[in-house]
Amino acid sequence: MNPIRQPWLPSATLVVLMMTTISAQENTPNQPPDLESDAPATEVLPQTPEATDGASGPESRNRLIYVPIGELKNVLNNDDAAAAVPSAEYLELLSTQSKKHETGVSPDAVITKAVYTAAIEEDIAKVSVEFDITILKQNGWARLPLSFGSTAIGRITSDSDDNTILKGANEGEYDLLLQGAGPRKVTLELLTSIVTSPESRSFELNCPTVGINELQVTVPERNQTVRISPHEFLLPAEGSDNSRTVAKAALGATRRFTVDWFPKAESRPVHKVVATVVSKAAIEIVTEKQPLASYRCRYRITTSERQRLKIEVPADSQLQAPLLNNRPATFEPAQEAEAAEGWQTYYINISREEPSDRNFLLSFQFRCPIVETARIPYEGQGGIQLLRTPRIGDSSGSTVVQETRIGLWTPNDVAVSGEPDHWTAAGYPSWSILHPLKSSHDPNAAASLADWIGDKSTSSEFAHQGNATVFRTLGSKTILQTTWWNRPFVVMIFSGALILIGFVLRRTSWENRIILVLVSLVIVAVCGSFDSYAVRQAVDAGAVGLMAVAAIWTISLLISRSPHKESSSPAKKNDRKTDGNNHSPTANSRPKTRPSVNGPQPPATVTPAPGVMEKMDKLSGSK
């Protein structure tokens, strides 16, 4: 006889078993079970005495759950089913699942290939990246984290826009949400700024780590060198022409890459490098009334040359051995160099132990003619003297001279007048009253040349004589053209003219003299604004005449004020009228007095006597 099946019997049995199991759990120590990563979520073992005796061991940590066979399939396939577990076991299970998620053992989607295309537009780099993505998750939305740093995302497109969503996760981080398993193509438009430096231009981009990376960069300039780092493998690039440069490279798995570019060496503008810089040039020239003049030249030089330095001196120069930082050096004739007419070329050995960026002092002396043959300098009463100075380095622009000063020594009776073209006189010439025929000069300006050039040694003596005049200029000038006058002749002309003018004006009124002096001062001031040095020389030459004029006018004033015999009245005496009886003049006849200039005088007005008026007229010079 078959037993009758009751539908409620399995359910009742399940309830009884679960209550029994809960009671057993309460009597068992609460220890979290050891779950292996490869063990199933639920393991059913037969109940043994060892499982309930509370002894330690793997078996004591198992939990027995009895489920009817008919309901087993539904329980295992139900995603919404819940189970009650101890808190320690729950925390351990949660930690294990979090570690699995972080290690990326099972990602939702994978980027298999990334192709970057960058175009440079002024100060912005527009980067288009195409991702080949394989979605692994079968159901629901797959999450793909992306990180681009400070790069901005302008647009996103996909072959399935409805199943592609870009979500912002954090600063510079995004989540790309994809739905539907299988391959997917996603394109992002990125914008990043370009950094400009003196050497190159560059941009940097953060990117996801992808196994296959390709990058193509287009620079809107020709003949550019493009560098891509890191892991650069150049690929053939097409599209380069005369207006742009295209570079293509394959990158390894990286989180960031950098692109920088700069002109190629042959396309860069070539700038000539200055090999020699003469910061200061001090040249002293001693001239006499003979054809030869003595030169001493001192230069403060910085040069990259380590062997020799080119120098040109006037032809027929008698050179002495040069000194390099007060150490003897040598002159070598430059046979292969072509010198200009009137010049000869030498090389100076400048080998030294000091670094090339440290300046040194080069000094040398020579004598050379300053006039043509059969002539003598400073002949006559005045003229123009032409002097030439040495040339340092090449004339191609590789040598630069910053400042030049020339100290010119002339005989005592020669006065240098005016400033030469492109030159400025230095110092203030002094004039001696006791030596009016000696030219004015400034010895202090000439003596300060040694301090200015930085020559503290006395090993190279140089004889000076006569009057010194110092001129200075910026840059290098190889010609100094001066105007000179014979000092006694100039003094005679200027002083003699002033004496003559003062003697003629001695009898004129003081009002006229003062007006004439003021007009002369205005003329001198105007001329001094154009060439103060020449005006100063003219005033020095006329100083003797000015003192003579002052003396003449002073003596004239004193003589006119000295006492002398009072002359008779200029009024005409009335002739005695005599009649036939020879009578005396009539009583009404009186000497004529000087009429009043201003007519009748008012009461209480004092009128000077006629003799006093005559003396005042003589002093004032009026008739």
Secondary structure as UniProt FT lines:
FT   TURN            7..8
FT   HELIX           9..27
FT   TURN            37..38
FT   HELIX           49..51
FT   HELIX           58..61
FT   HELIX           69..77
FT   TURN            79..80
FT   HELIX           87..102
FT   TURN            103..104
FT   STRAND          109..121
FT   TURN            122..123
FT   STRAND          124..135
FT   STRAND          141..147
FT   TURN            149..150
FT   STRAND          152..158
FT   TURN            159..160
FT   HELIX           161..163
FT   STRAND          164..170
FT   TURN            171..172
FT   STRAND          173..179
FT   STRAND          182..193
FT   STRAND          195..196
FT   STRAND          201..206
FT   STRAND          213..219
FT   STRAND          224..229
FT   STRAND          233..235
FT   TURN            242..243
FT   STRAND          244..251
FT   STRAND          256..263
FT   TURN            265..267
FT   STRAND          276..286
FT   STRAND          292..303
FT   STRAND          308..314
FT   TURN            315..316
FT   STRAND          318..319
FT   STRAND          323..324
FT   TURN            325..326
FT   STRAND          327..328
FT   STRAND          331..333
FT   TURN            341..342
FT   STRAND          343..349
FT   TURN            356..357
FT   STRAND          360..369
FT   TURN            373..374
FT   TURN            377..378
FT   STRAND          382..388
FT   STRAND          391..392
FT   TURN            395..396
FT   STRAND          399..401
FT   STRAND          403..410
FT   TURN            412..413
FT   STRAND          414..417
FT   TURN            421..422
FT   STRAND          424..426
FT   TURN            436..437
FT   HELIX           443..447
FT   HELIX           449..453
FT   STRAND          467..474
FT   STRAND          479..486
FT   HELIX           487..504
FT   HELIX           505..507
FT   HELIX           510..530
FT   HELIX           532..541
FT   HELIX           543..561
FT   TURN            580..581
FT   TURN            587..588
FT   TURN            597..598
FT   TURN            603..604
FT   HELIX           610..620
//
